[in-house]
Amino acid sequence: MNQNQYKYLPFLTAFVFVLTFLSANLGFFWDNVLLSSKLAHFFFENGLNGCIPADSVDCGHPPFFGIYLAGGWKLLGKELWVSHFMMIPFLLILVYHYLKIIEYFLPPYFMWAGVLMFVFEPSLIAQCTMASNEVVQIVCFVWALSLILRRRFWQLIFPSILITSVSMRGVFVVVGLFLAHFLLECIRNKKIDFKSVIYYLPSAVFFLIWNYYHFAETGWAFQNIGSRWATEYGTAGPKEALRNFVVVAWHFLDFGRIALWFLLLFPGFYVFKHLKLNQRQKDFFVVFLATLAPLFFFLLSRDIPIGHRYFTGWYLLFAVGVMMLLAEWENVRGRRIAVIITCLMLLVGNFWTYPDKVAQGWDSTLGHLPYFELRDEMLDFMQAENIAPEKVAAGYTMHASSKFVMLEPEEERFLNKEKHWDEASYIWYSNIVNGFSDEELDELRNEWILLKDVRRWGVKHQLYQRR
């Protein structure tokens, strides 16, 4: 580690510790209710049970993050702070290897800009406030990329296995890493060398063994056609593929990231005009495009909701690439102003809120943080008004009980609005739920009685009663 890294390592280490401390009482949010909390509860309450969770929580992903959380709860207690502080080892790995990446791509005098991109990237920081298997994927992506750039190839085995041990989507991340590795080695050695595949075989073997085992135990692998998720995993036609392309493009602009594109249009124009790319800058474009391509084309081909969080590693990498080009701009003062404005835009991006009928990536922005306090306020209101949870329907994942969201003893039995809309006496709506159709929203506003409306920042909770 060079002198610059020694300078920034304590700062980023302190940053992730403070971030974790401030997040210690935050509950499980969005998909983490299922993929983290419910999985962990299953193994906490039932033991390993052959590593196959109950049908109600089994969506095919390897459950090893849930097992990891359950193990921490067994040792230290089933508490929110335990869940968050179990992410510290991963966040420290992230800090170390991110500094290695910016050391590779950025000149020493501009590493500070790369450090600020880490601190202000909205989706990264939002994810780092969560106990989430997504964090493991982001960390291992950065970890593996750092090893590829520094040619520490045998060390790739562990992060590549970890990626596929927490998510089925991880296989596309590993394929992207292999593709980048292969192309970089072909460029460096000026010949085709398939030896790089050796380092990814353990991950591939693990992935195949897990899916074979899952199939042997459950009768299905990859996708359960009988599950409630099956309808969201169809093949995309040309119209859906175009829509997916627009969605992914928007994700790279969202939450203030549009400022990074302005840097490419203005100072970036100067850089491209005068700059002859050096080898490491060429390496960046190979790495960025090659690692992104497998996941990008898979998502393009499938008719599924595309989460902002899927691309968090690439948002961070894209920011590094922009800083890499900006570093070549000879106007030092202009560089500093550009970085400061970009950081402010990324910070303000956390407060971007869209109309209720536009889906938003709430788990990829700090704007979701008021959700938990407002949730408690709404639960207190229901209790004060003697409104039984069994009469209240809510969207995914708001119908989950406090046991899974806040690790509290209460296990309210809210209804799932997808199944019980017609029989529910009350609808609990929040704009963090993207699963309300336009027709359902219109019906709520026009045909139901609004009993309670609480808001903070851009988040709102509303309780409606049937007329």
N, C-alpha and C positions, 0 to 999 in steps of 0.2 A: 504494500500500500504506500503510495507516494505522499509527499508532504501535504498536498491539497486535500487528499482523502482524510488524512489525520485531522485536518482542520474542520472538515464538514461532518465527519462521522459522529463526533459527540453531539453536534447540533441536531442532526436527523434522529439520532438515538433518543435524545431528550424529547424531541418532537413526538415520536411514536409512543413514548411512555406517557407523556402528558395527554395525548389524544386518547389513549386507552383508559387512563384514569378518568377523564371527562366523560367517557362513554360507558363507564362501568355499570351504570344503572339503567342503560337503555335495553329495552326488550328485543325480542326477535321480530324481524320486520319482513314483510312480503314473503318470498319463497323460502326464506330462512326458517319460517315457522315449520314448514314441512321438511326441507332438506337438512336442516340443522337440529331444531328443537324436537320435533316429533320423532325423528330417527334416533336421536340421543335418548329420549325418554323410553323408547322401545327397548334399547339395549340396557339402559339403566335399570329398568324394571324387570326384564326377562333374561338378562345375560346375553351371551353371544348368540345362542340358539342357531348355530350354523351360519351366522352372518346374513341370513335372509330375514328381513323385517316382515311385519304383517302386511297383508294385501292392501290395507287402507293407506299405508305410507310407502309402499314399494312402487317406485316409478322407474325402476331399472338401473338407476345410478348405483355404482359401488358405494356402500354405506360407511366407508371407513372413517370419514370425518365425524359421523354420528357416533361411531365407536370411540373415537378419540375424545369427544366431548363427554360421553358417558363415563369413560375412564377417569377424566378429571373430576367429574361430579362425585364419583365413588371415593376418590382420594381426599378432596377438599370441600365437598358439600355441593349440593345442587343450588347454586346461586348465580345470579347474573354476572357478578364481578369475576367469579371463577371462569365463566365462559369467555369473557372478554380477555382476561389476563392469560388464558391459554393460547391466545393469538400472538402474544408477545414474541415467542421464538420465531414465528413466521415473519413477523414484521421486522425483526432485527436482521434476518436473512435478506429480506427485501431491501433494506437500507444498504447493507454491505454490497450486494451485487448491483444495485442501481448505481452506486458510486463507481463501481468498476466499469459499468457501461458508459457513463458520462465521461469518465477518464479516457475511455477509448475514443469517443466521438468528439469531445469538446476540448479545445485548447485550455491549458491551466488557468489562463486569465479569465476564462468565461465559464468555469465550472459552477460559479455561484448562480448563474442563470438556470442551469440544469437542476440545481438544488431547489430553487424557487418553483420550478415546474412541478416537482414532487409535492411540495407543500401546498400548492394552490390548485392542482388538478382535481376538479370536483368529484368525478366518479371514483377516483382512487381513494380520496380521503373519506368519502361517504362509505365506501366498502370497508375501509379500515376502522370505522366505528362499529362494525358488526362482527359477531361470531358467525363466520360464514365459510362454507366450502369454496366459495368464489375467491376469497382471499388466498386460499391455498393455491388455486390455479394461477392467480396473478403472480404470486411470489415465485412459484416454480417456473413460470414462463420467463420472468426476469432472471432468475437464478440460472436456468439452462442457457439463456442467451448470453449471459456473462461468460459462462464456461466455453461456449462455442467461439466467441470472439477471442478469448485468451487461450484457446486450444487445450483446455483441460478436459479432454474427451471422456476418459474413463469415469470422471466424476458426474457425467451426464446421466448415468444409469439411475441414480436415486431420484433427482427431481422429475425425470420423465415418467418413472413409475408412480410417483406421488400424484402427478397430473391426472393419470388415468384411474387412480384409486378413489377419486372423489367425484368424478363426473364422466358421463358417457361422452359429453362434448369434448373432454380433454383429449380424445384420440385425434381430433383434427388439429389441436394445438401441437401435439407431438409430431404429427406428420409435417406440419409447417416448420417446426424446428429442424427436423431431419432435412427437409428440402433446402432450408437456408444453409445448414451445415454442409450439405452436399455441394451446393453451388459455390459457396465460399471456398471450399477446398479445391474444386475444379479450377476456379480463378487463380487461387494462390499457387497451385502446383502445375497449372497449365496442362492438365490431363484429367480424364475421367477416372475417378477412383471411388469404387463402390464400398470401400472399407468402412466408410462412415456409418453404414447401416448397422454395423455390429453394436454400436452403442445404444441403439434404440430397440434392439431385439428383446431385451428383458421386459420393456414396457409393453411391446406387442404381445409377448407370451403371457404376461400378466392379464392383459385385456381379454385375450381369448380364453384363458382359463377361467376368469371370473364369469364371463358370459356363458361358457359351457356349463359351469357349476350352477349358475342361476337358472339356465334352461332345464337342467336335470332336476332341480328342486321345485320349479314352479311351472314348467311347461312352456315358458316363453323367455325370450331374451331380446335386448335392444328396445323393443316396444311391445307393450301389452295392448293388443287390439280391443280388449274388453274393458280397459280402464277409462276413467273420466278424462284422461289426457289424450286418448287416441284420436279424437276428432280434430286435435290441433296439430297433427303430424302427417298431413297429406302431402302429396307432391304438388309443387307449384307449376302452374301453366305460365305462358308468356306474360299475362297481365299481373299475376301474383309475383313473378320474378322481377318485373319492373318496379312494382310497389316495394318489394324487399330492397332493391337497389337504392331507391329513394330514401327508405327508412334508414339504411346503414349510412348513407351519405349525410343525412340529417343528424344522426348520432354524433358524427365527427364535427358537426357545427354547433351542437347543442350545448347549453349550460356555459356559455361564454367562450367556447372553443373557436367560435368564428373569428376571434381576435388573432388566433394563430394563422388563419388563412389570410387575414389582412397583411400580416407580416410577410407572407409569401408574395402578395401582390405588390407591395411597395418596396421596403428594403430588400425583399427577396428578389424583386425584379433587377435591382442593381447587382445583387450577388450573382444571379444567373447570367447576367450580361457580361460581367467582368471575370467570373471565376472559372478556372479550369479545375474540375473536380479532382481532388487527390484520392488515393486508394481507399482511405478510410471513409471518405464521403461516398464513394461508390459502394463500399461495403454496406453502408447504411441503407441505401436504396434496395440492394439485394435482400438484406435481412428483413426490412419492413414489408416488402411486397411478397417475399417467399413465405414468411411466417403467417401472413394474413390470408394468403390465397386459399388454402384448403378450407378453413372455417368460413370464409366469405362465400365461396362457391357452393358449399354445402347449404348455408342458410339461404342463399339465393334460390336454390332448387327445392326448398321445402316450404310448405304453407304453414308456418309456425310464427308465433309472436317472437320478435327479435328484441331481446333486452339490451339496454344500454351497457349493462355490466359485462356482456360478452366480450366487449372490445376494450376493456379498461387498460390492459397491457399495451395495446396499440395506441390509445390516446396518449399515454405517457411516452411511448417511443416516438410518436409523431411530434410531440412537443420538443423532445430532444433533437429531432431532425431539423426542426425550425430554428432552434437555438444554434445548431451546428452551422447552418447557412448564415444566420444573423451574425455569428462570430467573425465572419469574413468582411463584414461591413466596416469600412475604415473610420466612420464617424462614431467615436467612442461615446460621446454624449447622446447621440441619437440611439445607439444600441441600448444604453441604460434606460432612456425614456421609453423605448419600445417594450422592454422587458417589464417595466413598472406598469405601463398601461395594460399589457397582456395579463399580468397578475391581478390587477383590479377587475378586469373583465371576467376572468375565471372566478374570482371571489363573488362578484355580483351575479354570475351565472347560477349560483346556488339558489338564488331567489327568483329565478324565472319560473313563472307559473302559467300554465295554459288553460284555456276554457275547459269546462267540465267534459265536453264531448270530444276532447282531443287527448289521446293517451299520452302519459308522461312517465318517464323513467324515474320514479320517486326513490328507488333504492340506490340511485347513482348521483344523488345530490344531497347536500346537507339540509336542503329545504324540507326534508321529511321529518326532521327532528321533533317538531312540535306534536307530531302524531301521538306519541305516547302520553303526554300530559293531557291532551284533548280526549284521548281514549278514557283515561281515568275519570275525567270530568263527566263524560257521557255515562259511564257506568254508575257513578255516584247519583246522577240524575235519575237513572232507571230505578236504582234502589230506593231513592227517596219517594218516587212516584209509584212504587210497588208494581213495576212493570216486569213481569217474569221473562227471563231470557228465552224460555221455550216459545214465546209468542213473537220474538224479534228475529227477523231474517237479515242477514248481511252478506256482502260479497266475499270472494276469496281475497285474502285469508283472514278477513275481519271476523268471520264466524268462529274462528278458533278461540278456545277458552283462555283465560288468564294463566292457566297451568302451563300452556305452551308458549304464550307470548311473554309473560313476565315471571314465569317460574313460581307463581303463587299457588297456595292450596286450592283456591277457587277453581272450579271446573264448570263454568256456565255452559248451558246447552243451547247455544244460539242455533238458529236454522240457517241452512244454506239457501240463499235467495234463488239460486239456479233451480232448486228442486221444490221450494216451498213458497214461492211468491204468492200464489193464489190463496194460500191458507194462513199466511202470516198476518197478525194484527198490526205489526209495526215493521218498518224498514229502517235499518240503520245504514245511512249513506255516508261515505267519505269520498272526497275527490282523489284520494290515493288509490282507490279501487278503479282499475281501468275496465272492469268487467261489466259495467252497466251500459246497456245499449242506449242509443238516442231515444228510442221509444219508451224505455223504462224511465229514463230521466224526465221525459215530457209527462209521463203518467204521474210520477211522484209530484211534480210541480203543480199539475193541474187538477189532480183527482184525490190527492192525499192531504192530510192536515200536518203542517210543520209544527212539531211540539218543542223542539230544542235545536238551536243553531249555535255552535261554538266554532271560533276561527282563531288562528294565530299564524302569522306570516302568510304563506299561501295555502296552508292546510285547513280544511274545514270538516267538521262532523255535523251531521244533521239526523234527527230522529223524526220519522214521519209515522202518522197514525192513519189507518184506513178509515175512510168516512163511513 
